[in-house]
Amino acid sequence: MGIFSRISDILKANINDMLDKAEDPEKLVKQIILDMQKELTKSTQALGKAVASERMVEKQYRNACAIAASWENRAKAALKAGDAELAKKALASKVKADEDVANYREMYETISNQTEAIRNQVEVLKSKMQEAKSREAMLIARSQMADTTKELAKTLGGIDTNSGFDKLSKMEERIERKEAEASAFAEITGAGKSEEVATFEELERNAKVDSELERLMAEMGMLPAAAPVEAAAVTADPAAAVAADPAADLPNA
């Protein structure tokens, strides 16, 4: 924070010097309003970019959902044709598409939340802009009445100093927000995976494929019927056989 403290001190000194030397405080007040308007314009543009990113990710998410549904339909068609291996291949692609769906959904939710936060900030800036314009006429009237006395210069200096420091704080907040967004996107996209992790993920993916195949075959009534149990296997125990058939021959004592 040392560099920010130094910049703040320099900014305060420059603003106070401008106010002490200002011959027309009305122009300075109007410049402040103009600066606020520029900040509002920048924020509105940032909101537009955020909305565009949100819509792009939403489109990717919907496309991933469509791809997953398409692979499931292909798996069903393969099963109807009696080709279980082809169905498994289609389901493997569906499992991968399902992962894309989950990733895009998480990314969309993250960007959507960030966009909503920016939208709220823009609304706050608009409100403050309206308030500043209302105060502009009052400050100019006070300046004219006081005839730019030292008392008024100190008052305006204090207000403008706070304004300059607030702008610096907002700059720091924007930097922190960018860092948080970068960290969030890094977590979303993920880093390189170890061979062991990749192996376990492959096993999990194969299990999902087998589960999807069994689910589809069950839905389509294509699961094989259970094999009948042999009577001999049921009465393998001699004592049980005698109990079941009292007339059966027993060995001589």
Contacts in CASP RR format, 6 or more apart in sequence:
PFRMAT RR
TARGET T0000
AUTHOR 0000-0000-0000
METHOD contacts of the structure
MODEL  1
MGIFSRISDILKANINDMLDKAEDPEKLVKQIILDMQKELTKSTQALGKA
VASERMVEKQYRNACAIAASWENRAKAALKAGDAELAKKALASKVKADED
VANYREMYETISNQTEAIRNQVEVLKSKMQEAKSREAMLIARSQMADTTK
ELAKTLGGIDTNSGFDKLSKMEERIERKEAEASAFAEITGAGKSEEVATF
EELERNAKVDSELERLMAEMGMLPAAAPVEAAAVTADPAAAVAADPAADL
PNA
4 168 0 8 1.000
4 172 0 8 1.000
7 168 0 8 1.000
8 165 0 8 1.000
8 168 0 8 1.000
11 164 0 8 1.000
11 165 0 8 1.000
11 168 0 8 1.000
12 161 0 8 1.000
12 164 0 8 1.000
12 165 0 8 1.000
15 157 0 8 1.000
15 160 0 8 1.000
15 161 0 8 1.000
15 164 0 8 1.000
16 157 0 8 1.000
16 161 0 8 1.000
18 28 0 8 1.000
19 25 0 8 1.000
19 28 0 8 1.000
19 153 0 8 1.000
19 156 0 8 1.000
19 157 0 8 1.000
19 160 0 8 1.000
20 153 0 8 1.000
22 28 0 8 1.000
22 148 0 8 1.000
22 153 0 8 1.000
23 148 0 8 1.000
25 139 0 8 1.000
25 140 0 8 1.000
25 143 0 8 1.000
25 148 0 8 1.000
25 152 0 8 1.000
25 153 0 8 1.000
25 156 0 8 1.000
26 140 0 8 1.000
26 143 0 8 1.000
26 144 0 8 1.000
28 156 0 8 1.000
28 160 0 8 1.000
29 136 0 8 1.000
29 139 0 8 1.000
29 140 0 8 1.000
29 143 0 8 1.000
29 156 0 8 1.000
30 136 0 8 1.000
32 132 0 8 1.000
32 160 0 8 1.000
32 163 0 8 1.000
33 132 0 8 1.000
33 133 0 8 1.000
33 136 0 8 1.000
36 125 0 8 1.000
36 128 0 8 1.000
36 129 0 8 1.000
36 132 0 8 1.000
37 129 0 8 1.000
39 125 0 8 1.000
39 167 0 8 1.000
40 122 0 8 1.000
40 125 0 8 1.000
40 126 0 8 1.000
40 129 0 8 1.000
43 118 0 8 1.000
43 121 0 8 1.000
43 122 0 8 1.000
43 125 0 8 1.000
44 122 0 8 1.000
46 118 0 8 1.000
47 115 0 8 1.000
47 118 0 8 1.000
47 119 0 8 1.000
47 122 0 8 1.000
50 111 0 8 1.000
50 114 0 8 1.000
50 115 0 8 1.000
50 118 0 8 1.000
50 119 0 8 1.000
51 115 0 8 1.000
53 111 0 8 1.000
53 115 0 8 1.000
54 108 0 8 1.000
54 111 0 8 1.000
54 112 0 8 1.000
54 115 0 8 1.000
57 104 0 8 1.000
57 107 0 8 1.000
57 108 0 8 1.000
57 111 0 8 1.000
58 108 0 8 1.000
60 104 0 8 1.000
61 101 0 8 1.000
61 104 0 8 1.000
61 105 0 8 1.000
61 107 0 8 1.000
61 108 0 8 1.000
64 97 0 8 1.000
64 100 0 8 1.000
64 101 0 8 1.000
64 104 0 8 1.000
65 101 0 8 1.000
67 97 0 8 1.000
67 100 0 8 1.000
68 94 0 8 1.000
68 97 0 8 1.000
68 98 0 8 1.000
68 100 0 8 1.000
68 101 0 8 1.000
71 90 0 8 1.000
71 91 0 8 1.000
71 93 0 8 1.000
71 94 0 8 1.000
71 97 0 8 1.000
72 90 0 8 1.000
72 91 0 8 1.000
72 94 0 8 1.000
72 212 0 8 1.000
72 216 0 8 1.000
74 90 0 8 1.000
75 87 0 8 1.000
75 88 0 8 1.000
75 90 0 8 1.000
75 91 0 8 1.000
75 94 0 8 1.000
75 212 0 8 1.000
75 213 0 8 1.000
75 216 0 8 1.000
76 87 0 8 1.000
76 216 0 8 1.000
76 220 0 8 1.000
78 84 0 8 1.000
78 86 0 8 1.000
78 87 0 8 1.000
78 90 0 8 1.000
79 87 0 8 1.000
79 216 0 8 1.000
79 217 0 8 1.000
79 220 0 8 1.000
79 222 0 8 1.000
80 220 0 8 1.000
84 213 0 8 1.000
84 217 0 8 1.000
87 213 0 8 1.000
87 216 0 8 1.000
88 209 0 8 1.000
88 210 0 8 1.000
88 213 0 8 1.000
91 209 0 8 1.000
91 212 0 8 1.000
91 213 0 8 1.000
91 216 0 8 1.000
92 205 0 8 1.000
92 206 0 8 1.000
92 209 0 8 1.000
94 212 0 8 1.000
95 205 0 8 1.000
95 208 0 8 1.000
95 209 0 8 1.000
95 212 0 8 1.000
96 205 0 8 1.000
98 208 0 8 1.000
103 188 0 8 1.000
106 188 0 8 1.000
107 185 0 8 1.000
107 188 0 8 1.000
110 184 0 8 1.000
110 185 0 8 1.000
110 188 0 8 1.000
114 181 0 8 1.000
139 156 0 8 1.000
142 152 0 8 1.000
143 152 0 8 1.000
143 156 0 8 1.000
146 152 0 8 1.000
193 201 0 8 1.000
214 223 0 8 1.000
217 223 0 8 1.000
235 241 0 8 1.000
235 244 0 8 1.000
241 248 0 8 1.000
242 248 0 8 1.000
242 250 0 8 1.000
END
